[in-house]
Structure formats: C-alpha cells, structure tokens
Amino acid sequence: MNIIKTRLHCPYCGKSFDLELEERTYEDDLLEECPMCGNSIEIHLQLDQEGKVSKAEVHQLDGDADE
Ligand SMILES: [Zn+2]
C-alpha cells in the first residue's frame, strides 16, 4: 500500500512533525492532532499524479480571523 508522507508545521506551537497516511484514507480535508501540543489541526492536501504531496496547508480549527 502506498503511504503518503509529508512534513507539516503546527499552526499552534510552530513545531514540525511528520504525517503519514495510507493512500486510501486520503481526503481533501483532514483533521489531525498535533503530536507536540495536542491541538486539532485542519489539513488540506494536494497530491500530484504520483500520489505524492505537492502542497500541504495547515489551519487552526477555531476559524477566528483575528490575528
Ligand atoms: Zn502543535
């Protein structure tokens, strides 16, 4: 089975971590917990034709536009 692996940066604590997914569990929007701080991270992935991650965006869940 093809495993998708990518490195993400937590939008809460700023630390990086590796995310691994089985290809068949891939969805456009993912919800993962940061392994460092435990906050829920919304992840948007784009895959290229080989099934590798071409773009990964992370967002905080609370949707608060205040910066
Ligand atoms: Zn974190």
N, CA, C, O and the ligand as a Tripos MOL2 file, in Angstrom:
@<TRIPOS>MOLECULE
protein
  269   267    68     0     0
PROTEIN
NO_CHARGES

@<TRIPOS>ATOM
      1 N           0.8380   -1.1960    0.0000 N.3       1 MET1
      2 CA          0.0000    0.0000    0.0000 C.3       1 MET1
      3 C           0.8710    1.2420    0.0000 C.2       1 MET1
      4 O           1.8850    1.3100    0.6940 O.2       1 MET1
      5 N           0.4710    2.1910   -0.7650 N.am      2 ASN2
      6 CA          1.2320    3.4190   -0.8720 C.3       2 ASN2
      7 C           0.9970    4.2960    0.3540 C.2       2 ASN2
      8 O          -0.1450    4.5700    0.7220 O.2       2 ASN2
      9 N           2.0700    4.7250    0.9710 N.am      3 ILE3
     10 CA          1.9680    5.6030    2.1320 C.3       3 ILE3
     11 C           2.3450    7.0200    1.7210 C.2       3 ILE3
     12 O           3.3890    7.2580    1.1140 O.2       3 ILE3
     13 N           1.4800    7.9320    2.0630 N.am      4 ILE4
     14 CA          1.7470    9.3400    1.8140 C.3       4 ILE4
     15 C           2.4260    9.9150    3.0430 C.2       4 ILE4
     16 O           1.9290    9.7840    4.1610 O.2       4 ILE4
     17 N           3.5480   10.5410    2.8260 N.am      5 LYS5
     18 CA          4.2880   11.0900    3.9510 C.3       5 LYS5
     19 C           4.6180   12.5430    3.6700 C.2       5 LYS5
     20 O           5.0890   12.8880    2.5860 O.2       5 LYS5
     21 N           4.3710   13.3740    4.6370 N.am      6 THR6
     22 CA          4.6870   14.7820    4.4560 C.3       6 THR6
     23 C           5.0450   15.4010    5.7910 C.2       6 THR6
     24 O           4.6620   14.8940    6.8450 O.2       6 THR6
     25 N           5.7760   16.4910    5.7420 N.am      7 ARG7
     26 CA          6.1420   17.1960    6.9680 C.3       7 ARG7
     27 C           5.2980   18.4520    7.0810 C.2       7 ARG7
     28 O           5.2030   19.2510    6.1490 O.2       7 ARG7
     29 N           4.6960   18.6030    8.2360 N.am      8 LEU8
     30 CA          3.8280   19.7510    8.4680 C.3       8 LEU8
     31 C           4.3550   20.5800    9.6210 C.2       8 LEU8
     32 O           5.1060   20.0960   10.4680 O.2       8 LEU8
     33 N           3.9470   21.8360    9.6350 N.am      9 HIS9
     34 CA          4.2790   22.7070   10.7510 C.3       9 HIS9
     35 C           2.9920   23.0470   11.4950 C.2       9 HIS9
     36 O           2.0350   23.5590   10.9130 O.2       9 HIS9
     37 N           2.9900   22.7570   12.7690 N.am     10 CYS10
     38 CA          1.8120   23.0330   13.5750 C.3      10 CYS10
     39 C           1.5410   24.5320   13.6140 C.2      10 CYS10
     40 O           2.4450   25.3190   13.8980 O.2      10 CYS10
     41 N           0.2770   24.9410   13.3250 N.am     11 PRO11
     42 CA         -0.0510   26.3700   13.3600 C.3      11 PRO11
     43 C          -0.1970   26.9140   14.7770 C.2      11 PRO11
     44 O          -0.3350   28.1230   14.9680 O.2      11 PRO11
     45 N          -0.1670   26.0340   15.7620 N.am     12 TYR12
     46 CA         -0.2980   26.4780   17.1570 C.3      12 TYR12
     47 C           1.0670   26.6590   17.8110 C.2      12 TYR12
     48 O           1.3980   27.7340   18.3120 O.2      12 TYR12
     49 N           1.8510   25.5820   17.7960 N.am     13 CYS13
     50 CA          3.1190   25.6360   18.5290 C.3      13 CYS13
     51 C           4.3100   25.8220   17.5920 C.2      13 CYS13
     52 O           5.4250   26.0580   18.0570 O.2      13 CYS13
     53 N           4.0900   25.7200   16.2690 N.am     14 GLY14
     54 CA          5.1500   26.0110   15.3160 C.3      14 GLY14
     55 C           6.1490   24.8890   15.1120 C.2      14 GLY14
     56 O           7.0880   25.0280   14.3290 O.2      14 GLY14
     57 N           5.9560   23.7720   15.8120 N.am     15 LYS15
     58 CA          6.9000   22.6710   15.6370 C.3      15 LYS15
     59 C           6.5120   21.8510   14.4130 C.2      15 LYS15
     60 O           5.3480   21.8170   14.0120 O.2      15 LYS15
     61 N           7.5030   21.1950   13.8300 N.am     16 SER16
     62 CA          7.2290   20.3820   12.6550 C.3      16 SER16
     63 C           7.0910   18.9290   13.0620 C.2      16 SER16
     64 O           7.7000   18.4790   14.0340 O.2      16 SER16
     65 N           6.2900   18.2080   12.3130 N.am     17 PHE17
     66 CA          6.1190   16.7850   12.5730 C.3      17 PHE17
     67 C           5.7930   16.0900   11.2650 C.2      17 PHE17
     68 O           5.3310   16.7120   10.3070 O.2      17 PHE17
     69 N           6.0410   14.7930   11.2420 N.am     18 ASP18
     70 CA          5.7730   14.0140   10.0330 C.3      18 ASP18
     71 C           4.3770   13.4160   10.1070 C.2      18 ASP18
     72 O           3.9760   12.8520   11.1250 O.2      18 ASP18
     73 N           3.6650   13.5480    9.0310 N.am     19 LEU19
     74 CA          2.3360   12.9630    8.9260 C.3      19 LEU19
     75 C           2.3870   11.8370    7.9050 C.2      19 LEU19
     76 O           2.8770   12.0150    6.7890 O.2      19 LEU19
     77 N           1.8790   10.6840    8.2970 N.am     20 GLU20
     78 CA          1.8300    9.5590    7.3710 C.3      20 GLU20
     79 C           0.3990    9.1050    7.2130 C.2      20 GLU20
     80 O          -0.3310    8.9460    8.1910 O.2      20 GLU20
     81 N           0.0060    8.8970    5.9710 N.am     21 LEU21
     82 CA         -1.3490    8.4670    5.6680 C.3      21 LEU21
     83 C          -1.3030    7.2920    4.7110 C.2      21 LEU21
     84 O          -0.4610    7.2280    3.8150 O.2      21 LEU21
     85 N          -2.2110    6.3780    4.9150 N.am     22 GLU22
     86 CA         -2.4250    5.3870    3.8670 C.3      22 GLU22
     87 C          -3.1550    6.0830    2.7300 C.2      22 GLU22
     88 O          -4.0600    6.8900    2.9440 O.2      22 GLU22
     89 N          -2.7410    5.7550    1.5350 N.am     23 GLU23
     90 CA         -3.2710    6.4840    0.3900 C.3      23 GLU23
     91 C          -4.7950    6.4260    0.3260 C.2      23 GLU23
     92 O          -5.4490    7.4030   -0.0390 O.2      23 GLU23
     93 N          -5.3410    5.2900    0.6780 N.am     24 ARG24
     94 CA         -6.7890    5.1810    0.5150 C.3      24 ARG24
     95 C          -7.5590    5.9420    1.5860 C.2      24 ARG24
     96 O          -8.7770    6.0820    1.4830 O.2      24 ARG24
     97 N          -6.8660    6.4360    2.6160 N.am     25 THR25
     98 CA         -7.5690    7.2430    3.5980 C.3      25 THR25
     99 C          -7.4740    8.7250    3.2610 C.2      25 THR25
    100 O          -7.9730    9.5740    4.0000 O.2      25 THR25
    101 N          -6.8360    9.0230    2.1510 N.am     26 TYR26
    102 CA         -6.6780   10.4220    1.7820 C.3      26 TYR26
    103 C          -8.0320   11.0850    1.5350 C.2      26 TYR26
    104 O          -8.8810   10.5750    0.8040 O.2      26 TYR26
    105 N          -8.1940   12.2230    2.1640 N.am     27 GLU27
    106 CA         -9.3490   13.0620    1.8800 C.3      27 GLU27
    107 C          -8.8450   14.4730    1.7350 C.2      27 GLU27
    108 O          -7.7420   14.8110    2.1650 O.2      27 GLU27
    109 N          -9.6730   15.2880    1.1220 N.am     28 ASP28
    110 CA         -9.2380   16.6580    0.8670 C.3      28 ASP28
    111 C          -8.9840   17.4140    2.1640 C.2      28 ASP28
    112 O          -7.9800   18.1130    2.2990 O.2      28 ASP28
    113 N          -9.8990   17.2700    3.1140 N.am     29 ASP29
    114 CA         -9.7260   17.9230    4.4010 C.3      29 ASP29
    115 C          -9.4900   16.8650    5.4640 C.2      29 ASP29
    116 O         -10.2510   15.9080    5.5990 O.2      29 ASP29
    117 N          -8.4320   17.0600    6.2030 N.am     30 LEU30
    118 CA         -8.0940   16.1100    7.2590 C.3      30 LEU30
    119 C          -8.0640   16.8330    8.5880 C.2      30 LEU30
    120 O          -7.8510   18.0430    8.6690 O.2      30 LEU30
    121 N          -8.2830   16.0520    9.6140 N.am     31 LEU31
    122 CA         -8.1910   16.5820   10.9600 C.3      31 LEU31
    123 C          -7.2000   15.7210   11.7200 C.2      31 LEU31
    124 O          -7.4020   14.5170   11.8790 O.2      31 LEU31
    125 N          -6.1350   16.3400   12.1860 N.am     32 GLU32
    126 CA         -5.1200   15.6000   12.9310 C.3      32 GLU32
    127 C          -4.7790   16.3630   14.1970 C.2      32 GLU32
    128 O          -4.8890   17.5870   14.2590 O.2      32 GLU32
    129 N          -4.3640   15.6130   15.2000 N.am     33 GLU33
    130 CA         -3.8870   16.2640   16.4130 C.3      33 GLU33
    131 C          -2.3870   16.4590   16.3240 C.2      33 GLU33
    132 O          -1.6570   15.5600   15.9060 O.2      33 GLU33
    133 N          -1.9410   17.6190   16.7130 N.am     34 CYS34
    134 CA         -0.5070   17.8560   16.7860 C.3      34 CYS34
    135 C           0.0980   16.9390   17.8510 C.2      34 CYS34
    136 O          -0.3760   16.9160   18.9870 O.2      34 CYS34
    137 N           1.1360   16.1870   17.4940 N.am     35 PRO35
    138 CA          1.7440   15.2870   18.4740 C.3      35 PRO35
    139 C           2.5200   16.0410   19.5570 C.2      35 PRO35
    140 O           2.8750   15.4580   20.5810 O.2      35 PRO35
    141 N           2.7800   17.3070   19.3420 N.am     36 MET36
    142 CA          3.5230   18.0920   20.3230 C.3      36 MET36
    143 C           2.5960   18.7760   21.3280 C.2      36 MET36
    144 O           2.7920   18.6560   22.5370 O.2      36 MET36
    145 N           1.5910   19.4900   20.8290 N.am     37 CYS37
    146 CA          0.7470   20.2750   21.7310 C.3      37 CYS37
    147 C          -0.6810   19.7500   21.8150 C.2      37 CYS37
    148 O          -1.4490   20.2010   22.6650 O.2      37 CYS37
    149 N          -1.0550   18.8050   20.9510 N.am     38 GLY38
    150 CA         -2.3500   18.1460   21.0780 C.3      38 GLY38
    151 C          -3.5180   18.9120   20.5000 C.2      38 GLY38
    152 O          -4.6550   18.4470   20.5810 O.2      38 GLY38
    153 N          -3.2690   20.0750   19.9200 N.am     39 ASN39
    154 CA         -4.3630   20.8190   19.3140 C.3      39 ASN39
    155 C          -4.7870   20.1740   17.9980 C.2      39 ASN39
    156 O          -3.9830   19.5260   17.3270 O.2      39 ASN39
    157 N          -6.0500   20.3550   17.6370 N.am     40 SER40
    158 CA         -6.5630   19.8140   16.3760 C.3      40 SER40
    159 C          -6.2050   20.7320   15.2310 C.2      40 SER40
    160 O          -6.4300   21.9400   15.2940 O.2      40 SER40
    161 N          -5.6530   20.1570   14.1920 N.am     41 ILE41
    162 CA         -5.1920   20.9180   13.0390 C.3      41 ILE41
    163 C          -5.9920   20.4890   11.8170 C.2      41 ILE41
    164 O          -6.1550   19.2990   11.5490 O.2      41 ILE41
    165 N          -6.4860   21.4790   11.0820 N.am     42 GLU42
    166 CA         -7.1660   21.1970    9.8310 C.3      42 GLU42
    167 C          -6.1140   21.2030    8.7280 C.2      42 GLU42
    168 O          -5.3480   22.1570    8.5920 O.2      42 GLU42
    169 N          -6.0870   20.1300    7.9450 N.am     43 ILE43
    170 CA         -5.0350   19.9630    6.9370 C.3      43 ILE43
    171 C          -5.6600   19.8200    5.5580 C.2      43 ILE43
    172 O          -6.5650   19.0130    5.3470 O.2      43 ILE43
    173 N          -5.1630   20.6110    4.6340 N.am     44 HIS44
    174 CA         -5.5920   20.4890    3.2380 C.3      44 HIS44
    175 C          -4.4050   19.9940    2.4270 C.2      44 HIS44
    176 O          -3.3470   20.6220    2.4100 O.2      44 HIS44
    177 N          -4.5870   18.8770    1.7620 N.am     45 LEU45
    178 CA         -3.5040   18.3000    0.9750 C.3      45 LEU45
    179 C          -3.8450   18.3140   -0.5020 C.2      45 LEU45
    180 O          -4.9900   18.0990   -0.8990 O.2      45 LEU45
    181 N          -2.8220   18.5740   -1.3090 N.am     46 GLN46
    182 CA         -2.9550   18.3750   -2.7450 C.3      46 GLN46
    183 C          -1.9380   17.3360   -3.1470 C.2      46 GLN46
    184 O          -0.7700   17.4200   -2.7680 O.2      46 GLN46
    185 N          -2.3760   16.3590   -3.9100 N.am     47 LEU47
    186 CA         -1.4830   15.2940   -4.3570 C.3      47 LEU47
    187 C          -1.2000   15.4460   -5.8400 C.2      47 LEU47
    188 O          -2.0520   15.8720   -6.6200 O.2      47 LEU47
    189 N           0.0180   15.0880   -6.2040 N.am     48 ASP48
    190 CA          0.3270   15.0710   -7.6340 C.3      48 ASP48
    191 C          -0.0720   13.7190   -8.2250 C.2      48 ASP48
    192 O          -0.6420   12.8680   -7.5420 O.2      48 ASP48
    193 N           0.2390   13.5430   -9.5030 N.am     49 GLN49
    194 CA         -0.2320   12.3370  -10.1840 C.3      49 GLN49
    195 C           0.4250   11.0740   -9.6730 C.2      49 GLN49
    196 O          -0.0960    9.9780   -9.8780 O.2      49 GLN49
    197 N           1.5620   11.2120   -9.0090 N.am     50 GLU50
    198 CA          2.2310   10.0410   -8.4480 C.3      50 GLU50
    199 C           1.7740    9.7500   -7.0260 C.2      50 GLU50
    200 O           2.2730    8.8300   -6.3780 O.2      50 GLU50
    201 N           0.8330   10.5320   -6.5560 N.am     51 GLY51
    202 CA          0.3280   10.3080   -5.2110 C.3      51 GLY51
    203 C           1.1900   10.9090   -4.1310 C.2      51 GLY51
    204 O           1.0450   10.5820   -2.9530 O.2      51 GLY51
    205 N           2.0920   11.7930   -4.5310 N.am     52 LYS52
    206 CA          2.9100   12.4710   -3.5290 C.3      52 LYS52
    207 C           2.3190   13.8300   -3.2130 C.2      52 LYS52
    208 O           1.6200   14.4320   -4.0270 O.2      52 LYS52
    209 N           2.6120   14.2910   -2.0310 N.am     53 VAL53
    210 CA          2.0450   15.5700   -1.6100 C.3      53 VAL53
    211 C           2.7450   16.7020   -2.3440 C.2      53 VAL53
    212 O           3.9570   16.8830   -2.2220 O.2      53 VAL53
    213 N           1.9700   17.4600   -3.1060 N.am     54 SER54
    214 CA          2.5470   18.5960   -3.8140 C.3      54 SER54
    215 C           2.3310   19.8840   -3.0350 C.2      54 SER54
    216 O           3.0600   20.8590   -3.2190 O.2      54 SER54
    217 N           1.3400   19.8840   -2.1750 N.am     55 LYS55
    218 CA          1.0670   21.0900   -1.3990 C.3      55 LYS55
    219 C           0.3430   20.6900   -0.1310 C.2      55 LYS55
    220 O          -0.5710   19.8660   -0.1600 O.2      55 LYS55
    221 N           0.7470   21.2650    0.9650 N.am     56 ALA56
    222 CA          0.0780   20.9920    2.2330 C.3      56 ALA56
    223 C          -0.1460   22.3050    2.9630 C.2      56 ALA56
    224 O           0.7800   23.0940    3.1510 O.2      56 ALA56
    225 N          -1.3810   22.5240    3.3670 N.am     57 GLU57
    226 CA         -1.7000   23.7190    4.1400 C.3      57 GLU57
    227 C          -2.2520   23.2930    5.4790 C.2      57 GLU57
    228 O          -2.9870   22.3120    5.5800 O.2      57 GLU57
    229 N          -1.8970   24.0300    6.4920 N.am     58 VAL58
    230 CA         -2.4430   23.7500    7.8150 C.3      58 VAL58
    231 C          -3.1670   24.9900    8.3270 C.2      58 VAL58
    232 O          -2.7460   26.1220    8.0900 O.2      58 VAL58
    233 N          -4.2590   24.7490    9.0290 N.am     59 HIS59
    234 CA         -5.0460   25.8500    9.5730 C.3      59 HIS59
    235 C          -5.4560   25.5260   10.9930 C.2      59 HIS59
    236 O          -5.6470   24.3650   11.3540 O.2      59 HIS59
    237 N          -5.5860   26.5660   11.7890 N.am     60 GLN60
    238 CA         -6.1470   26.3690   13.1170 C.3      60 GLN60
    239 C          -7.6400   26.1380   12.9910 C.2      60 GLN60
    240 O          -8.3040   26.6850   12.1100 O.2      60 GLN60
    241 N          -8.1480   25.3190   13.8900 N.am     61 LEU61
    242 CA         -9.5450   24.9230   13.8080 C.3      61 LEU61
    243 C         -10.5110   26.0260   14.1810 C.2      61 LEU61
    244 O         -11.6280   26.0560   13.6640 O.2      61 LEU61
    245 N         -10.1260   26.9210   15.0480 N.am     62 ASP62
    246 CA        -11.1090   27.8430   15.6440 C.3      62 ASP62
    247 C         -11.5690   28.9340   14.6810 C.2      62 ASP62
    248 O         -12.4070   29.7580   15.0500 O.2      62 ASP62
    249 N         -11.0510   28.9590   13.4720 N.am     63 GLY63
    250 CA        -11.5930   29.8230   12.4420 C.3      63 GLY63
    251 C         -11.6660   31.3010   12.7980 C.2      63 GLY63
    252 O         -12.3010   32.0780   12.0840 O.2      63 GLY63
    253 N         -11.0380   31.6910   13.8720 N.am     64 ASP64
    254 CA        -11.0750   33.0850   14.2910 C.3      64 ASP64
    255 C         -10.1410   33.9020   13.4180 C.2      64 ASP64
    256 O          -8.9320   33.6700   13.4120 O.2      64 ASP64
    257 N         -10.6960   34.8640   12.6760 N.am     65 ALA65
    258 CA         -9.8920   35.6170   11.7340 C.3      65 ALA65
    259 C          -9.0080   36.6580   12.4310 C.2      65 ALA65
    260 O          -8.1510   37.2800   11.8030 O.2      65 ALA65
    261 N          -9.2230   36.8310   13.6920 N.am     66 ASP66
    262 CA         -8.4160   37.7950   14.4420 C.3      66 ASP66
    263 C          -6.9620   37.3740   14.4800 C.2      66 ASP66
    264 O          -6.6480   36.2100   14.7300 O.2      66 ASP66
    265 N          -6.0770   38.3230   14.2330 N.am     67 GLU67
    266 CA         -4.6640   37.9390   14.3110 C.3      67 GLU67
    267 C          -4.0040   38.6670   15.4040 C.2      67 GLU67
    268 O          -2.8090   38.4840   15.6340 O.2      67 GLU67
    269 ZN          1.4260   21.9010   17.9860 Zn       68 ZN68
@<TRIPOS>BOND
     1     1     2 1
     2     2     3 1
     3     3     4 2
     4     3     5 am
     5     5     6 1
     6     6     7 1
     7     7     8 2
     8     7     9 am
     9     9    10 1
    10    10    11 1
    11    11    12 2
    12    11    13 am
    13    13    14 1
    14    14    15 1
    15    15    16 2
    16    15    17 am
    17    17    18 1
    18    18    19 1
    19    19    20 2
    20    19    21 am
    21    21    22 1
    22    22    23 1
    23    23    24 2
    24    23    25 am
    25    25    26 1
    26    26    27 1
    27    27    28 2
    28    27    29 am
    29    29    30 1
    30    30    31 1
    31    31    32 2
    32    31    33 am
    33    33    34 1
    34    34    35 1
    35    35    36 2
    36    35    37 am
    37    37    38 1
    38    38    39 1
    39    39    40 2
    40    39    41 am
    41    41    42 1
    42    42    43 1
    43    43    44 2
    44    43    45 am
    45    45    46 1
    46    46    47 1
    47    47    48 2
    48    47    49 am
    49    49    50 1
    50    50    51 1
    51    51    52 2
    52    51    53 am
    53    53    54 1
    54    54    55 1
    55    55    56 2
    56    55    57 am
    57    57    58 1
    58    58    59 1
    59    59    60 2
    60    59    61 am
    61    61    62 1
    62    62    63 1
    63    63    64 2
    64    63    65 am
    65    65    66 1
    66    66    67 1
    67    67    68 2
    68    67    69 am
    69    69    70 1
    70    70    71 1
    71    71    72 2
    72    71    73 am
    73    73    74 1
    74    74    75 1
    75    75    76 2
    76    75    77 am
    77    77    78 1
    78    78    79 1
    79    79    80 2
    80    79    81 am
    81    81    82 1
    82    82    83 1
    83    83    84 2
    84    83    85 am
    85    85    86 1
    86    86    87 1
    87    87    88 2
    88    87    89 am
    89    89    90 1
    90    90    91 1
    91    91    92 2
    92    91    93 am
    93    93    94 1
    94    94    95 1
    95    95    96 2
    96    95    97 am
    97    97    98 1
    98    98    99 1
    99    99   100 2
   100    99   101 am
   101   101   102 1
   102   102   103 1
   103   103   104 2
   104   103   105 am
   105   105   106 1
   106   106   107 1
   107   107   108 2
   108   107   109 am
   109   109   110 1
   110   110   111 1
   111   111   112 2
   112   111   113 am
   113   113   114 1
   114   114   115 1
   115   115   116 2
   116   115   117 am
   117   117   118 1
   118   118   119 1
   119   119   120 2
   120   119   121 am
   121   121   122 1
   122   122   123 1
   123   123   124 2
   124   123   125 am
   125   125   126 1
   126   126   127 1
   127   127   128 2
   128   127   129 am
   129   129   130 1
   130   130   131 1
   131   131   132 2
   132   131   133 am
   133   133   134 1
   134   134   135 1
   135   135   136 2
   136   135   137 am
   137   137   138 1
   138   138   139 1
   139   139   140 2
   140   139   141 am
   141   141   142 1
   142   142   143 1
   143   143   144 2
   144   143   145 am
   145   145   146 1
   146   146   147 1
   147   147   148 2
   148   147   149 am
   149   149   150 1
   150   150   151 1
   151   151   152 2
   152   151   153 am
   153   153   154 1
   154   154   155 1
   155   155   156 2
   156   155   157 am
   157   157   158 1
   158   158   159 1
   159   159   160 2
   160   159   161 am
   161   161   162 1
   162   162   163 1
   163   163   164 2
   164   163   165 am
   165   165   166 1
   166   166   167 1
   167   167   168 2
   168   167   169 am
   169   169   170 1
   170   170   171 1
   171   171   172 2
   172   171   173 am
   173   173   174 1
   174   174   175 1
   175   175   176 2
   176   175   177 am
   177   177   178 1
   178   178   179 1
   179   179   180 2
   180   179   181 am
   181   181   182 1
   182   182   183 1
   183   183   184 2
   184   183   185 am
   185   185   186 1
   186   186   187 1
   187   187   188 2
   188   187   189 am
   189   189   190 1
   190   190   191 1
   191   191   192 2
   192   191   193 am
   193   193   194 1
   194   194   195 1
   195   195   196 2
   196   195   197 am
   197   197   198 1
   198   198   199 1
   199   199   200 2
   200   199   201 am
   201   201   202 1
   202   202   203 1
   203   203   204 2
   204   203   205 am
   205   205   206 1
   206   206   207 1
   207   207   208 2
   208   207   209 am
   209   209   210 1
   210   210   211 1
   211   211   212 2
   212   211   213 am
   213   213   214 1
   214   214   215 1
   215   215   216 2
   216   215   217 am
   217   217   218 1
   218   218   219 1
   219   219   220 2
   220   219   221 am
   221   221   222 1
   222   222   223 1
   223   223   224 2
   224   223   225 am
   225   225   226 1
   226   226   227 1
   227   227   228 2
   228   227   229 am
   229   229   230 1
   230   230   231 1
   231   231   232 2
   232   231   233 am
   233   233   234 1
   234   234   235 1
   235   235   236 2
   236   235   237 am
   237   237   238 1
   238   238   239 1
   239   239   240 2
   240   239   241 am
   241   241   242 1
   242   242   243 1
   243   243   244 2
   244   243   245 am
   245   245   246 1
   246   246   247 1
   247   247   248 2
   248   247   249 am
   249   249   250 1
   250   250   251 1
   251   251   252 2
   252   251   253 am
   253   253   254 1
   254   254   255 1
   255   255   256 2
   256   255   257 am
   257   257   258 1
   258   258   259 1
   259   259   260 2
   260   259   261 am
   261   261   262 1
   262   262   263 1
   263   263   264 2
   264   263   265 am
   265   265   266 1
   266   266   267 1
   267   267   268 2
@<TRIPOS>SUBSTRUCTURE
     1 MET1         2 RESIDUE 1 A MET
     2 ASN2         6 RESIDUE 1 A ASN
     3 ILE3        10 RESIDUE 1 A ILE
     4 ILE4        14 RESIDUE 1 A ILE
     5 LYS5        18 RESIDUE 1 A LYS
     6 THR6        22 RESIDUE 1 A THR
     7 ARG7        26 RESIDUE 1 A ARG
     8 LEU8        30 RESIDUE 1 A LEU
     9 HIS9        34 RESIDUE 1 A HIS
    10 CYS10       38 RESIDUE 1 A CYS
    11 PRO11       42 RESIDUE 1 A PRO
    12 TYR12       46 RESIDUE 1 A TYR
    13 CYS13       50 RESIDUE 1 A CYS
    14 GLY14       54 RESIDUE 1 A GLY
    15 LYS15       58 RESIDUE 1 A LYS
    16 SER16       62 RESIDUE 1 A SER
    17 PHE17       66 RESIDUE 1 A PHE
    18 ASP18       70 RESIDUE 1 A ASP
    19 LEU19       74 RESIDUE 1 A LEU
    20 GLU20       78 RESIDUE 1 A GLU
    21 LEU21       82 RESIDUE 1 A LEU
    22 GLU22       86 RESIDUE 1 A GLU
    23 GLU23       90 RESIDUE 1 A GLU
    24 ARG24       94 RESIDUE 1 A ARG
    25 THR25       98 RESIDUE 1 A THR
    26 TYR26      102 RESIDUE 1 A TYR
    27 GLU27      106 RESIDUE 1 A GLU
    28 ASP28      110 RESIDUE 1 A ASP
    29 ASP29      114 RESIDUE 1 A ASP
    30 LEU30      118 RESIDUE 1 A LEU
    31 LEU31      122 RESIDUE 1 A LEU
    32 GLU32      126 RESIDUE 1 A GLU
    33 GLU33      130 RESIDUE 1 A GLU
    34 CYS34      134 RESIDUE 1 A CYS
    35 PRO35      138 RESIDUE 1 A PRO
    36 MET36      142 RESIDUE 1 A MET
    37 CYS37      146 RESIDUE 1 A CYS
    38 GLY38      150 RESIDUE 1 A GLY
    39 ASN39      154 RESIDUE 1 A ASN
    40 SER40      158 RESIDUE 1 A SER
    41 ILE41      162 RESIDUE 1 A ILE
    42 GLU42      166 RESIDUE 1 A GLU
    43 ILE43      170 RESIDUE 1 A ILE
    44 HIS44      174 RESIDUE 1 A HIS
    45 LEU45      178 RESIDUE 1 A LEU
    46 GLN46      182 RESIDUE 1 A GLN
    47 LEU47      186 RESIDUE 1 A LEU
    48 ASP48      190 RESIDUE 1 A ASP
    49 GLN49      194 RESIDUE 1 A GLN
    50 GLU50      198 RESIDUE 1 A GLU
    51 GLY51      202 RESIDUE 1 A GLY
    52 LYS52      206 RESIDUE 1 A LYS
    53 VAL53      210 RESIDUE 1 A VAL
    54 SER54      214 RESIDUE 1 A SER
    55 LYS55      218 RESIDUE 1 A LYS
    56 ALA56      222 RESIDUE 1 A ALA
    57 GLU57      226 RESIDUE 1 A GLU
    58 VAL58      230 RESIDUE 1 A VAL
    59 HIS59      234 RESIDUE 1 A HIS
    60 GLN60      238 RESIDUE 1 A GLN
    61 LEU61      242 RESIDUE 1 A LEU
    62 ASP62      246 RESIDUE 1 A ASP
    63 GLY63      250 RESIDUE 1 A GLY
    64 ASP64      254 RESIDUE 1 A ASP
    65 ALA65      258 RESIDUE 1 A ALA
    66 ASP66      262 RESIDUE 1 A ASP
    67 GLU67      266 RESIDUE 1 A GLU
    68 ZN68       269 GROUP 0 **** ****
